[in-house]
Structures are given as C-alpha cells and as structure tokens.
Amino acid sequence: MTSNLKPAVFQQLYRDIMTDTGARTDKQVQDQQHVTEHADALKRWAFSHDITSGFMSELIDGSRCGESPRVDGVTPDHFVRGKSDHLCTLVTVVYSVALSHHCVPTVFNTGVMVPILKKASLDSTLGKNYRPVTNW
C-alpha cells in the first residue's frame, strides 16, 4: 500500500504533536521535579555492575531476527550471524563506557519514523490517519 500523504503534512502533524505548547499543571511540575531529583541522584550513583562479553553473547543469542534495519542499516540478524568473541568484547566496551559515564551515544537516539496507515479504509491523505513507527 502506498501513501498519498505529502511529507510536509506528515512532518507538520508530528511536529505539532511533539511540541509542548501548553502550560503545565501543578502535578506535571511536581512530577518533573521528582524526575529531575531522581536523575540527579542517579548521576551520583557509580555503575557497579560489570557487563561481560558472556552477558553480551547471551543478549545477542536472544535477539529477534527478521526485523527491519535501523538507521545504520544494521539488523539483529547481523549480530546473531556475525557473533564472535571480538564482537561481544567491542559491544561490551561500548555499553560499559555508556553506563559508567551515564552518557548514551547520540547515534543510539536516532530513529527513522515511518508513517503507517491505521486502517486501510481510512483516508490516506490525512495525517491523523497514520501512526508513527520508529526503528531505533
């Protein structure tokens, strides 16, 4: 099925959805303060769990194959079929550094949003009839 939705319409629809323009309620302000305080406490917490290449190997073994590629073109299949001690060690280093420094590489926060028509019977020219699906 192809979409008749113009990219600019889709882009504007989700820009509007993701833009917070309303005033926050007292409850939302309290929740934000609570989350901020919790995040600050976590920043002071030293990551004490060791991630081993054996643990990474188990995670790779448990990956679901057959999924579509991420932004970088890599699928879980690549990890499963290309798994080696060297790959597990490299992935272990990346995750250990990210967790110990409480910093995730920006490439991990990038995804491709694909508009999926909610129902085939809906008007494909209206942005509200689509839902976003993102591969990370």
A tleap script that builds the chain and sets N, CA, C and O, in Angstrom:
source leaprc.protein.ff14SB
mol = sequence {
  NMET THR SER ASN LEU LYS PRO ALA VAL PHE
  GLN GLN LEU TYR ARG ASP ILE MET THR ASP
  THR GLY ALA ARG THR ASP LYS GLN VAL GLN
  ASP GLN GLN HIE VAL THR GLU HIE ALA ASP
  ALA LEU LYS ARG TRP ALA PHE SER HIE ASP
  ILE THR SER GLY PHE MET SER GLU LEU ILE
  ASP GLY SER ARG CYS GLY GLU SER PRO ARG
  VAL ASP GLY VAL THR PRO ASP HIE PHE VAL
  ARG GLY LYS SER ASP HIE LEU CYS THR LEU
  VAL THR VAL VAL TYR SER VAL ALA LEU SER
  HIE HIE CYS VAL PRO THR VAL PHE ASN THR
  GLY VAL MET VAL PRO ILE LEU LYS LYS ALA
  SER LEU ASP SER THR LEU GLY LYS ASN TYR
  ARG PRO VAL THR ASN CTRP
}
set mol.1.N position { 0.840 -1.161 0.000 }
set mol.1.CA position { 0.000 0.000 0.000 }
set mol.1.C position { 0.896 1.238 0.000 }
set mol.1.O position { 1.875 1.300 0.743 }
set mol.2.N position { 0.568 2.188 -0.808 }
set mol.2.CA position { 1.342 3.425 -0.848 }
set mol.2.C position { 0.549 4.533 -0.174 }
set mol.2.O position { -0.677 4.475 -0.087 }
set mol.3.N position { 1.248 5.515 0.288 }
set mol.3.CA position { 0.630 6.630 0.989 }
set mol.3.C position { 0.464 7.808 0.053 }
set mol.3.O position { 1.339 8.104 -0.760 }
set mol.4.N position { -0.669 8.475 0.179 }
set mol.4.CA position { -0.906 9.704 -0.574 }
set mol.4.C position { -0.596 10.928 0.279 }
set mol.4.O position { -0.810 12.065 -0.144 }
set mol.5.N position { -0.100 10.687 1.460 }
set mol.5.CA position { 0.195 11.769 2.390 }
set mol.5.C position { 1.467 12.489 1.957 }
set mol.5.O position { 2.514 11.871 1.764 }
set mol.6.N position { 1.357 13.788 1.810 }
set mol.6.CA position { 2.529 14.584 1.446 }
set mol.6.C position { 3.474 14.647 2.646 }
set mol.6.O position { 3.015 14.813 3.776 }
set mol.7.N position { 4.794 14.518 2.422 }
set mol.7.CA position { 5.753 14.525 3.538 }
set mol.7.C position { 5.615 15.747 4.435 }
set mol.7.O position { 5.755 15.638 5.653 }
set mol.8.N position { 5.342 16.906 3.850 }
set mol.8.CA position { 5.243 18.128 4.652 }
set mol.8.C position { 4.067 18.055 5.627 }
set mol.8.O position { 4.161 18.552 6.749 }
set mol.9.N position { 2.956 17.436 5.204 }
set mol.9.CA position { 1.784 17.302 6.073 }
set mol.9.C position { 2.117 16.376 7.243 }
set mol.9.O position { 1.805 16.681 8.394 }
set mol.10.N position { 2.747 15.255 6.940 }
set mol.10.CA position { 3.133 14.302 7.980 }
set mol.10.C position { 4.120 14.948 8.948 }
set mol.10.O position { 3.997 14.803 10.164 }
set mol.11.N position { 5.090 15.655 8.399 }
set mol.11.CA position { 6.101 16.299 9.225 }
set mol.11.C position { 5.455 17.318 10.169 }
set mol.11.O position { 5.782 17.357 11.355 }
set mol.12.N position { 4.548 18.133 9.653 }
set mol.12.CA position { 3.895 19.153 10.470 }
set mol.12.C position { 3.018 18.520 11.545 }
set mol.12.O position { 2.990 18.989 12.683 }
set mol.13.N position { 2.303 17.456 11.189 }
set mol.13.CA position { 1.444 16.780 12.154 }
set mol.13.C position { 2.256 16.317 13.363 }
set mol.13.O position { 1.870 16.580 14.502 }
set mol.14.N position { 3.364 15.638 13.130 }
set mol.14.CA position { 4.152 15.124 14.247 }
set mol.14.C position { 4.984 16.201 14.916 }
set mol.14.O position { 5.329 16.060 16.089 }
set mol.15.N position { 5.315 17.261 14.219 }
set mol.15.CA position { 5.973 18.387 14.872 }
set mol.15.C position { 5.003 19.001 15.879 }
set mol.15.O position { 5.396 19.342 16.995 }
set mol.16.N position { 3.725 19.144 15.485 }
set mol.16.CA position { 2.717 19.701 16.388 }
set mol.16.C position { 2.488 18.792 17.590 }
set mol.16.O position { 2.359 19.274 18.716 }
set mol.17.N position { 2.437 17.487 17.363 }
set mol.17.CA position { 2.214 16.537 18.449 }
set mol.17.C position { 3.370 16.573 19.445 }
set mol.17.O position { 3.150 16.501 20.653 }
set mol.18.N position { 4.595 16.684 18.946 }
set mol.18.CA position { 5.776 16.605 19.807 }
set mol.18.C position { 6.163 17.943 20.433 }
set mol.18.O position { 7.104 17.997 21.224 }
set mol.19.N position { 5.459 19.020 20.095 }
set mol.19.CA position { 5.769 20.332 20.641 }
set mol.19.C position { 4.859 20.616 21.829 }
set mol.19.O position { 3.635 20.611 21.702 }
set mol.20.N position { 5.464 20.860 22.974 }
set mol.20.CA position { 4.711 21.145 24.187 }
set mol.20.C position { 4.442 22.639 24.243 }
set mol.20.O position { 5.345 23.423 24.536 }
set mol.21.N position { 3.193 23.042 23.962 }
set mol.21.CA position { 2.869 24.466 23.942 }
set mol.21.C position { 1.987 24.884 25.104 }
set mol.21.O position { 1.805 26.076 25.350 }
set mol.22.N position { 1.435 23.905 25.828 }
set mol.22.CA position { 0.521 24.237 26.915 }
set mol.22.C position { 1.238 24.467 28.231 }
set mol.22.O position { 2.369 24.027 28.436 }
set mol.23.N position { 0.552 25.165 29.110 }
set mol.23.CA position { 1.090 25.384 30.451 }
set mol.23.C position { 1.002 24.079 31.232 }
set mol.23.O position { 0.058 23.307 31.063 }
set mol.24.N position { 1.982 23.843 32.078 }
set mol.24.CA position { 1.998 22.620 32.880 }
set mol.24.C position { 1.103 22.775 34.109 }
set mol.24.O position { 0.993 23.852 34.695 }
set mol.25.N position { 0.480 21.679 34.470 }
set mol.25.CA position { -0.313 21.668 35.710 }
set mol.25.C position { 0.643 21.557 36.883 }
set mol.25.O position { 1.821 21.241 36.714 }
set mol.26.N position { 0.122 21.820 38.077 }
set mol.26.CA position { 0.941 21.681 39.291 }
set mol.26.C position { 1.478 20.260 39.414 }
set mol.26.O position { 2.631 20.060 39.796 }
set mol.27.N position { 0.644 19.273 39.091 }
set mol.27.CA position { 1.053 17.869 39.166 }
set mol.27.C position { 2.195 17.589 38.191 }
set mol.27.O position { 3.137 16.875 38.536 }
set mol.28.N position { 2.123 18.142 36.977 }
set mol.28.CA position { 3.195 17.942 36.000 }
set mol.28.C position { 4.491 18.586 36.473 }
set mol.28.O position { 5.567 18.025 36.269 }
set mol.29.N position { 4.404 19.753 37.101 }
set mol.29.CA position { 5.595 20.424 37.626 }
set mol.29.C position { 6.209 19.591 38.745 }
set mol.29.O position { 7.428 19.423 38.799 }
set mol.30.N position { 5.368 19.067 39.640 }
set mol.30.CA position { 5.868 18.211 40.724 }
set mol.30.C position { 6.528 16.952 40.166 }
set mol.30.O position { 7.593 16.542 40.627 }
set mol.31.N position { 5.884 16.343 39.169 }
set mol.31.CA position { 6.449 15.133 38.558 }
set mol.31.C position { 7.799 15.428 37.914 }
set mol.31.O position { 8.735 14.638 38.031 }
set mol.32.N position { 7.894 16.573 37.230 }
set mol.32.CA position { 9.157 16.940 36.590 }
set mol.32.C position { 10.247 17.149 37.642 }
set mol.32.O position { 11.383 16.720 37.441 }
set mol.33.N position { 9.921 17.795 38.749 }
set mol.33.CA position { 10.892 17.998 39.817 }
set mol.33.C position { 11.338 16.666 40.402 }
set mol.33.O position { 12.522 16.466 40.674 }
set mol.34.N position { 10.386 15.752 40.594 }
set mol.34.CA position { 10.710 14.434 41.136 }
set mol.34.C position { 11.651 13.686 40.192 }
set mol.34.O position { 12.638 13.098 40.632 }
set mol.35.N position { 11.344 13.710 38.903 }
set mol.35.CA position { 12.185 13.013 37.925 }
set mol.35.C position { 13.579 13.639 37.884 }
set mol.35.O position { 14.578 12.923 37.817 }
set mol.36.N position { 13.651 14.962 37.925 }
set mol.36.CA position { 14.940 15.655 37.904 }
set mol.36.C position { 15.774 15.297 39.131 }
set mol.36.O position { 16.971 15.036 39.014 }
set mol.37.N position { 15.149 15.285 40.301 }
set mol.37.CA position { 15.864 14.912 41.522 }
set mol.37.C position { 16.352 13.469 41.456 }
set mol.37.O position { 17.473 13.166 41.864 }
set mol.38.N position { 15.511 12.592 40.945 }
set mol.38.CA position { 15.888 11.185 40.814 }
set mol.38.C position { 17.052 11.036 39.828 }
set mol.38.O position { 17.991 10.281 40.080 }
set mol.39.N position { 16.985 11.754 38.715 }
set mol.39.CA position { 18.057 11.687 37.714 }
set mol.39.C position { 19.363 12.212 38.301 }
set mol.39.O position { 20.427 11.646 38.051 }
set mol.40.N position { 19.287 13.296 39.084 }
set mol.40.CA position { 20.495 13.834 39.725 }
set mol.40.C position { 21.103 12.820 40.682 }
set mol.40.O position { 22.323 12.673 40.754 }
set mol.41.N position { 20.233 12.116 41.424 }
set mol.41.CA position { 20.728 11.088 42.349 }
set mol.41.C position { 21.403 9.960 41.572 }
set mol.41.O position { 22.430 9.435 42.000 }
set mol.42.N position { 20.828 9.593 40.441 }
set mol.42.CA position { 21.420 8.526 39.622 }
set mol.42.C position { 22.778 8.932 39.057 }
set mol.42.O position { 23.668 8.096 38.901 }
set mol.43.N position { 22.930 10.213 38.754 }
set mol.43.CA position { 24.215 10.682 38.218 }
set mol.43.C position { 25.330 10.485 39.241 }
set mol.43.O position { 26.483 10.248 38.879 }
set mol.44.N position { 24.974 10.586 40.518 }
set mol.44.CA position { 25.974 10.412 41.562 }
set mol.44.C position { 26.245 8.940 41.858 }
set mol.44.O position { 27.243 8.601 42.494 }
set mol.45.N position { 25.352 8.070 41.392 }
set mol.45.CA position { 25.488 6.635 41.639 }
set mol.45.C position { 26.505 6.059 40.681 }
set mol.45.O position { 26.365 6.210 39.467 }
set mol.46.N position { 27.504 5.416 41.188 }
set mol.46.CA position { 28.522 4.803 40.337 }
set mol.46.C position { 27.993 3.473 39.827 }
set mol.46.O position { 27.467 2.669 40.597 }
set mol.47.N position { 28.132 3.249 38.555 }
set mol.47.CA position { 27.664 1.993 37.979 }
set mol.47.C position { 28.559 0.880 38.484 }
set mol.47.O position { 29.763 0.864 38.229 }
set mol.48.N position { 27.947 -0.059 39.210 }
set mol.48.CA position { 28.756 -1.070 39.872 }
set mol.48.C position { 28.610 -2.463 39.261 }
set mol.48.O position { 29.258 -3.407 39.711 }
set mol.49.N position { 27.785 -2.593 38.264 }
set mol.49.CA position { 27.579 -3.910 37.660 }
set mol.49.C position { 28.506 -4.068 36.464 }
set mol.49.O position { 28.565 -3.211 35.582 }
set mol.50.N position { 29.209 -5.152 36.455 }
set mol.50.CA position { 30.099 -5.417 35.333 }
set mol.50.C position { 29.320 -6.071 34.207 }
set mol.50.O position { 28.582 -7.033 34.422 }
set mol.51.N position { 29.490 -5.547 33.024 }
set mol.51.CA position { 28.909 -6.161 31.833 }
set mol.51.C position { 30.025 -6.968 31.204 }
set mol.51.O position { 31.086 -6.436 30.876 }
set mol.52.N position { 29.781 -8.232 31.041 }
set mol.52.CA position { 30.807 -9.106 30.483 }
set mol.52.C position { 30.478 -9.440 29.043 }
set mol.52.O position { 29.335 -9.302 28.607 }
set mol.53.N position { 31.483 -9.880 28.308 }
set mol.53.CA position { 31.236 -10.293 26.924 }
set mol.53.C position { 30.345 -11.538 26.901 }
set mol.53.O position { 29.617 -11.753 25.932 }
set mol.54.N position { 30.393 -12.358 27.950 }
set mol.54.CA position { 29.500 -13.509 28.048 }
set mol.54.C position { 28.042 -13.083 28.157 }
set mol.54.O position { 27.157 -13.685 27.549 }
set mol.55.N position { 27.808 -12.028 28.946 }
set mol.55.CA position { 26.460 -11.475 29.079 }
set mol.55.C position { 25.991 -10.932 27.731 }
set mol.55.O position { 24.852 -11.170 27.329 }
set mol.56.N position { 26.866 -10.201 27.031 }
set mol.56.CA position { 26.519 -9.670 25.713 }
set mol.56.C position { 26.233 -10.802 24.733 }
set mol.56.O position { 25.324 -10.700 23.909 }
set mol.57.N position { 27.006 -11.874 24.823 }
set mol.57.CA position { 26.790 -13.029 23.958 }
set mol.57.C position { 25.386 -13.602 24.166 }
set mol.57.O position { 24.706 -13.958 23.203 }
set mol.58.N position { 24.956 -13.688 25.436 }
set mol.58.CA position { 23.613 -14.180 25.734 }
set mol.58.C position { 22.541 -13.243 25.187 }
set mol.58.O position { 21.527 -13.698 24.659 }
set mol.59.N position { 22.767 -11.931 25.312 }
set mol.59.CA position { 21.802 -10.966 24.773 }
set mol.59.C position { 21.685 -11.098 23.257 }
set mol.59.O position { 20.585 -11.067 22.705 }
set mol.60.N position { 22.817 -11.244 22.599 }
set mol.60.CA position { 22.802 -11.389 21.139 }
set mol.60.C position { 22.063 -12.669 20.757 }
set mol.60.O position { 21.263 -12.671 19.822 }
set mol.61.N position { 22.331 -13.755 21.480 }
set mol.61.CA position { 21.644 -15.023 21.195 }
set mol.61.C position { 20.129 -14.893 21.341 }
set mol.61.O position { 19.376 -15.567 20.639 }
set mol.62.N position { 19.689 -14.035 22.241 }
set mol.62.CA position { 18.256 -13.859 22.475 }
set mol.62.C position { 17.597 -12.825 21.574 }
set mol.62.O position { 16.410 -12.541 21.730 }
set mol.63.N position { 18.345 -12.257 20.635 }
set mol.63.CA position { 17.790 -11.233 19.745 }
set mol.63.C position { 16.789 -11.833 18.773 }
set mol.63.O position { 16.934 -12.972 18.330 }
set mol.64.N position { 15.776 -11.050 18.452 }
set mol.64.CA position { 14.780 -11.485 17.465 }
set mol.64.C position { 15.281 -11.163 16.064 }
set mol.64.O position { 15.575 -10.009 15.754 }
set mol.65.N position { 15.376 -12.156 15.243 }
set mol.65.CA position { 15.808 -11.952 13.860 }
set mol.65.C position { 14.597 -11.641 12.986 }
set mol.65.O position { 13.450 -11.848 13.382 }
set mol.66.N position { 14.883 -11.142 11.797 }
set mol.66.CA position { 13.822 -10.865 10.842 }
set mol.66.C position { 13.228 -9.476 10.968 }
set mol.66.O position { 12.226 -9.175 10.320 }
set mol.67.N position { 13.830 -8.618 11.794 }
set mol.67.CA position { 13.324 -7.257 11.939 }
set mol.67.C position { 13.960 -6.357 10.894 }
set mol.67.O position { 15.004 -6.679 10.328 }
set mol.68.N position { 13.317 -5.225 10.647 }
set mol.68.CA position { 13.846 -4.297 9.656 }
set mol.68.C position { 15.088 -3.595 10.194 }
set mol.68.O position { 15.280 -3.509 11.407 }
set mol.69.N position { 15.928 -3.093 9.295 }
set mol.69.CA position { 17.171 -2.448 9.729 }
set mol.69.C position { 16.927 -1.142 10.457 }
set mol.69.O position { 15.894 -0.496 10.280 }
set mol.70.N position { 17.888 -0.768 11.275 }
set mol.70.CA position { 17.847 0.506 11.976 }
set mol.70.C position { 18.412 1.577 11.047 }
set mol.70.O position { 18.684 1.321 9.874 }
set mol.71.N position { 18.583 2.779 11.590 }
set mol.71.CA position { 19.088 3.903 10.804 }
set mol.71.C position { 20.416 3.561 10.140 }
set mol.71.O position { 20.673 3.963 9.005 }
set mol.72.N position { 21.255 2.819 10.850 }
set mol.72.CA position { 22.579 2.493 10.328 }
set mol.72.C position { 22.576 1.289 9.384 }
set mol.72.O position { 23.631 0.890 8.892 }
set mol.73.N position { 21.400 0.707 9.125 }
set mol.73.CA position { 21.304 -0.432 8.230 }
set mol.73.C position { 21.579 -1.769 8.895 }
set mol.73.O position { 21.557 -2.809 8.237 }
set mol.74.N position { 21.838 -1.748 10.200 }
set mol.74.CA position { 22.160 -2.978 10.922 }
set mol.74.C position { 20.875 -3.595 11.477 }
set mol.74.O position { 20.026 -2.900 12.034 }
set mol.75.N position { 20.752 -4.902 11.316 }
set mol.75.CA position { 19.619 -5.635 11.864 }
set mol.75.C position { 20.121 -6.558 12.980 }
set mol.75.O position { 21.320 -6.823 13.071 }
set mol.76.N position { 19.216 -7.045 13.824 }
set mol.76.CA position { 19.642 -8.037 14.816 }
set mol.76.C position { 20.287 -9.259 14.158 }
set mol.76.O position { 21.152 -9.904 14.751 }
set mol.77.N position { 19.864 -9.572 12.933 }
set mol.77.CA position { 20.440 -10.708 12.205 }
set mol.77.C position { 21.953 -10.564 12.039 }
set mol.77.O position { 22.689 -11.548 12.113 }
set mol.78.N position { 22.410 -9.325 11.814 }
set mol.78.CA position { 23.843 -9.082 11.649 }
set mol.78.C position { 24.606 -9.520 12.903 }
set mol.78.O position { 25.660 -10.151 12.814 }
set mol.79.N position { 24.057 -9.176 14.066 }
set mol.79.CA position { 24.723 -9.539 15.315 }
set mol.79.C position { 24.673 -11.044 15.557 }
set mol.79.O position { 25.665 -11.652 15.960 }
set mol.80.N position { 23.500 -11.642 15.304 }
set mol.80.CA position { 23.353 -13.077 15.556 }
set mol.80.C position { 24.259 -13.886 14.648 }
set mol.80.O position { 24.973 -14.779 15.106 }
set mol.81.N position { 24.230 -13.574 13.360 }
set mol.81.CA position { 25.020 -14.365 12.409 }
set mol.81.C position { 26.507 -14.015 12.417 }
set mol.81.O position { 27.349 -14.828 12.036 }
set mol.82.N position { 26.819 -12.788 12.858 }
set mol.82.CA position { 28.216 -12.368 12.864 }
set mol.82.C position { 28.844 -12.387 14.243 }
set mol.82.O position { 29.932 -11.850 14.451 }
set mol.83.N position { 28.146 -13.013 15.187 }
set mol.83.CA position { 28.631 -13.012 16.569 }
set mol.83.C position { 29.980 -13.722 16.680 }
set mol.83.O position { 30.181 -14.817 16.154 }
set mol.84.N position { 30.884 -13.060 17.377 }
set mol.84.CA position { 32.206 -13.621 17.651 }
set mol.84.C position { 32.656 -13.083 18.998 }
set mol.84.O position { 32.033 -12.173 19.546 }
set mol.85.N position { 33.720 -13.634 19.527 }
set mol.85.CA position { 34.262 -13.133 20.795 }
set mol.85.C position { 34.655 -11.662 20.656 }
set mol.85.O position { 34.435 -10.861 21.564 }
set mol.86.N position { 35.236 -11.324 19.513 }
set mol.86.CA position { 35.682 -9.948 19.274 }
set mol.86.C position { 34.483 -8.986 19.261 }
set mol.86.O position { 34.539 -7.922 19.878 }
set mol.87.N position { 33.400 -9.355 18.560 }
set mol.87.CA position { 32.205 -8.505 18.512 }
set mol.87.C position { 31.626 -8.328 19.910 }
set mol.87.O position { 31.286 -7.211 20.301 }
set mol.88.N position { 31.512 -9.406 20.661 }
set mol.88.CA position { 30.974 -9.320 22.028 }
set mol.88.C position { 31.825 -8.418 22.907 }
set mol.88.O position { 31.294 -7.674 23.731 }
set mol.89.N position { 33.126 -8.477 22.741 }
set mol.89.CA position { 34.028 -7.615 23.516 }
set mol.89.C position { 33.829 -6.153 23.145 }
set mol.89.O position { 33.770 -5.296 24.027 }
set mol.90.N position { 33.725 -5.856 21.850 }
set mol.90.CA position { 33.531 -4.466 21.414 }
set mol.90.C position { 32.208 -3.895 21.918 }
set mol.90.O position { 32.160 -2.767 22.408 }
set mol.91.N position { 31.143 -4.671 21.798 }
set mol.91.CA position { 29.839 -4.212 22.269 }
set mol.91.C position { 29.861 -4.027 23.782 }
set mol.91.O position { 29.264 -3.084 24.302 }
set mol.92.N position { 30.538 -4.913 24.482 }
set mol.92.CA position { 30.667 -4.802 25.936 }
set mol.92.C position { 31.353 -3.496 26.324 }
set mol.92.O position { 30.923 -2.822 27.260 }
set mol.93.N position { 32.407 -3.140 25.616 }
set mol.93.CA position { 33.132 -1.895 25.905 }
set mol.93.C position { 32.225 -0.689 25.685 }
set mol.93.O position { 32.183 0.213 26.523 }
set mol.94.N position { 31.497 -0.662 24.567 }
set mol.94.CA position { 30.616 0.472 24.263 }
set mol.94.C position { 29.572 0.646 25.366 }
set mol.94.O position { 29.385 1.754 25.868 }
set mol.95.N position { 28.897 -0.430 25.743 }
set mol.95.CA position { 27.866 -0.337 26.763 }
set mol.95.C position { 28.440 -0.050 28.142 }
set mol.95.O position { 27.830 0.694 28.910 }
set mol.96.N position { 29.579 -0.608 28.475 }
set mol.96.CA position { 30.194 -0.346 29.776 }
set mol.96.C position { 30.558 1.127 29.914 }
set mol.96.O position { 30.314 1.736 30.956 }
set mol.97.N position { 31.136 1.695 28.874 }
set mol.97.CA position { 31.505 3.115 28.914 }
set mol.97.C position { 30.252 3.980 29.017 }
set mol.97.O position { 30.207 4.920 29.811 }
set mol.98.N position { 29.234 3.665 28.215 }
set mol.98.CA position { 27.991 4.446 28.243 }
set mol.98.C position { 27.345 4.415 29.625 }
set mol.98.O position { 26.916 5.450 30.136 }
set mol.99.N position { 27.275 3.240 30.224 }
set mol.99.CA position { 26.642 3.124 31.532 }
set mol.99.C position { 27.481 3.732 32.649 }
set mol.99.O position { 26.934 4.350 33.563 }
set mol.100.N position { 28.782 3.569 32.593 }
set mol.100.CA position { 29.621 4.111 33.666 }
set mol.100.C position { 29.695 5.633 33.624 }
set mol.100.O position { 29.914 6.275 34.652 }
set mol.101.N position { 29.511 6.214 32.429 }
set mol.101.CA position { 29.554 7.674 32.297 }
set mol.101.C position { 28.163 8.295 32.221 }
set mol.101.O position { 28.026 9.512 32.096 }
set mol.102.N position { 27.126 7.447 32.298 }
set mol.102.CA position { 25.742 7.922 32.212 }
set mol.102.C position { 25.538 8.757 30.955 }
set mol.102.O position { 24.889 9.803 30.986 }
set mol.103.N position { 26.092 8.289 29.871 }
set mol.103.CA position { 26.020 9.030 28.617 }
set mol.103.C position { 25.820 8.039 27.471 }
set mol.103.O position { 26.616 7.118 27.289 }
set mol.104.N position { 24.763 8.236 26.713 }
set mol.104.CA position { 24.464 7.358 25.589 }
set mol.104.C position { 24.904 8.052 24.304 }
set mol.104.O position { 24.602 9.229 24.109 }
set mol.105.N position { 25.611 7.344 23.424 }
set mol.105.CA position { 25.997 7.964 22.152 }
set mol.105.C position { 24.777 8.483 21.400 }
set mol.105.O position { 23.738 7.824 21.367 }
set mol.106.N position { 24.901 9.657 20.800 }
set mol.106.CA position { 23.753 10.256 20.118 }
set mol.106.C position { 23.208 9.373 19.000 }
set mol.106.O position { 22.015 9.423 18.699 }
set mol.107.N position { 24.054 8.578 18.393 }
set mol.107.CA position { 23.577 7.704 17.323 }
set mol.107.C position { 22.562 6.690 17.857 }
set mol.107.O position { 21.740 6.184 17.095 }
set mol.108.N position { 22.612 6.389 19.156 }
set mol.108.CA position { 21.654 5.465 19.756 }
set mol.108.C position { 20.280 6.111 19.916 }
set mol.108.O position { 19.286 5.418 20.134 }
set mol.109.N position { 20.227 7.433 19.809 }
set mol.109.CA position { 18.966 8.161 19.982 }
set mol.109.C position { 18.333 8.553 18.658 }
set mol.109.O position { 17.413 9.371 18.635 }
set mol.110.N position { 18.799 7.996 17.574 }
set mol.110.CA position { 18.311 8.355 16.250 }
set mol.110.C position { 17.473 7.226 15.691 }
set mol.110.O position { 17.846 6.057 15.790 }
set mol.111.N position { 16.356 7.572 15.110 }
set mol.111.CA position { 15.489 6.568 14.508 }
set mol.111.C position { 14.867 7.103 13.234 }
set mol.111.O position { 14.909 8.303 12.963 }
set mol.112.N position { 14.298 6.215 12.465 }
set mol.112.CA position { 13.584 6.599 11.255 }
set mol.112.C position { 12.102 6.370 11.515 }
set mol.112.O position { 11.677 5.249 11.793 }
set mol.113.N position { 11.317 7.441 11.423 }
set mol.113.CA position { 9.891 7.331 11.638 }
set mol.113.C position { 9.227 7.010 10.304 }
set mol.113.O position { 9.438 7.697 9.305 }
set mol.114.N position { 8.424 5.954 10.310 }
set mol.114.CA position { 7.705 5.534 9.112 }
set mol.114.C position { 6.214 5.666 9.384 }
set mol.114.O position { 5.721 5.107 10.363 }
set mol.115.N position { 5.477 6.402 8.531 }
set mol.115.CA position { 4.033 6.516 8.751 }
set mol.115.C position { 3.316 5.251 8.293 }
set mol.115.O position { 3.506 4.789 7.168 }
set mol.116.N position { 2.495 4.702 9.173 }
set mol.116.CA position { 1.717 3.506 8.866 }
set mol.116.C position { 0.239 3.880 8.962 }
set mol.116.O position { -0.216 4.377 9.992 }
set mol.117.N position { -0.502 3.640 7.888 }
set mol.117.CA position { -1.933 3.922 7.881 }
set mol.117.C position { -2.610 3.040 8.923 }
set mol.117.O position { -2.404 1.827 8.941 }
set mol.118.N position { -3.423 3.652 9.799 }
set mol.118.CA position { -4.049 2.914 10.896 }
set mol.118.C position { -4.983 1.816 10.394 }
set mol.118.O position { -4.975 0.700 10.913 }
set mol.119.N position { -5.782 2.136 9.387 }
set mol.119.CA position { -6.695 1.165 8.782 }
set mol.119.C position { -6.727 1.420 7.283 }
set mol.119.O position { -6.661 2.570 6.850 }
set mol.120.N position { -6.826 0.374 6.497 }
set mol.120.CA position { -6.838 0.513 5.041 }
set mol.120.C position { -8.036 1.326 4.558 }
set mol.120.O position { -7.984 1.925 3.483 }
set mol.121.N position { -9.106 1.353 5.338 }
set mol.121.CA position { -10.324 2.064 4.930 }
set mol.121.C position { -10.252 3.571 5.184 }
set mol.121.O position { -11.147 4.304 4.762 }
set mol.122.N position { -9.207 4.046 5.863 }
set mol.122.CA position { -9.091 5.472 6.193 }
set mol.122.C position { -8.525 6.270 5.025 }
set mol.122.O position { -7.859 5.727 4.143 }
set mol.123.N position { -8.803 7.565 5.039 }
set mol.123.CA position { -8.317 8.481 4.002 }
set mol.123.C position { -6.805 8.634 4.133 }
set mol.123.O position { -6.308 9.140 5.139 }
set mol.124.N position { -6.087 8.196 3.114 }
set mol.124.CA position { -4.623 8.210 3.179 }
set mol.124.C position { -4.019 9.589 2.948 }
set mol.124.O position { -2.797 9.735 2.977 }
set mol.125.N position { -4.857 10.614 2.718 }
set mol.125.CA position { -4.321 11.969 2.527 }
set mol.125.C position { -4.308 12.771 3.827 }
set mol.125.O position { -3.797 13.890 3.865 }
set mol.126.N position { -4.871 12.197 4.892 }
set mol.126.CA position { -4.927 12.897 6.174 }
set mol.126.C position { -3.882 12.352 7.133 }
set mol.126.O position { -3.818 11.147 7.376 }
set mol.127.N position { -3.071 13.240 7.673 }
set mol.127.CA position { -2.012 12.845 8.590 }
set mol.127.C position { -2.508 12.168 9.846 }
set mol.127.O position { -1.829 11.297 10.390 }
set mol.128.N position { -3.703 12.561 10.324 }
set mol.128.CA position { -4.220 11.978 11.567 }
set mol.128.C position { -4.558 10.500 11.428 }
set mol.128.O position { -4.762 9.821 12.434 }
set mol.129.N position { -4.620 9.990 10.203 }
set mol.129.CA position { -4.949 8.581 9.972 }
set mol.129.C position { -3.721 7.675 9.972 }
set mol.129.O position { -3.816 6.488 9.659 }
set mol.130.N position { -2.577 8.238 10.322 }
set mol.130.CA position { -1.337 7.473 10.362 }
set mol.130.C position { -0.822 7.385 11.780 }
set mol.130.O position { -1.098 8.259 12.601 }
set mol.131.N position { -0.079 6.339 12.070 }
set mol.131.CA position { 0.628 6.251 13.342 }
set mol.131.C position { 2.124 6.113 13.013 }
set mol.131.O position { 2.496 5.477 12.026 }
set mol.132.N position { 2.960 6.710 13.843 }
set mol.132.CA position { 4.403 6.627 13.588 }
set mol.132.C position { 4.979 5.335 14.133 }
set mol.132.O position { 4.664 4.926 15.250 }
set mol.133.N position { 5.809 4.706 13.352 }
set mol.133.CA position { 6.549 3.531 13.797 }
set mol.133.C position { 8.020 3.860 13.608 }
set mol.133.O position { 8.435 4.275 12.526 }
set mol.134.N position { 8.803 3.675 14.657 }
set mol.134.CA position { 10.212 4.037 14.612 }
set mol.134.C position { 11.089 2.818 14.891 }
set mol.134.O position { 10.844 2.064 15.833 }
set mol.135.N position { 12.098 2.642 14.071 }
set mol.135.CA position { 13.140 1.654 14.341 }
set mol.135.C position { 14.318 2.417 14.917 }
set mol.135.O position { 14.771 3.401 14.333 }
set mol.136.N position { 14.807 1.973 16.041 }
set mol.136.CA position { 15.934 2.627 16.700 }
set mol.136.C position { 17.211 2.004 16.307 }
set mol.136.O position { 18.272 2.427 16.767 }
savepdb mol mol.pdb
quit
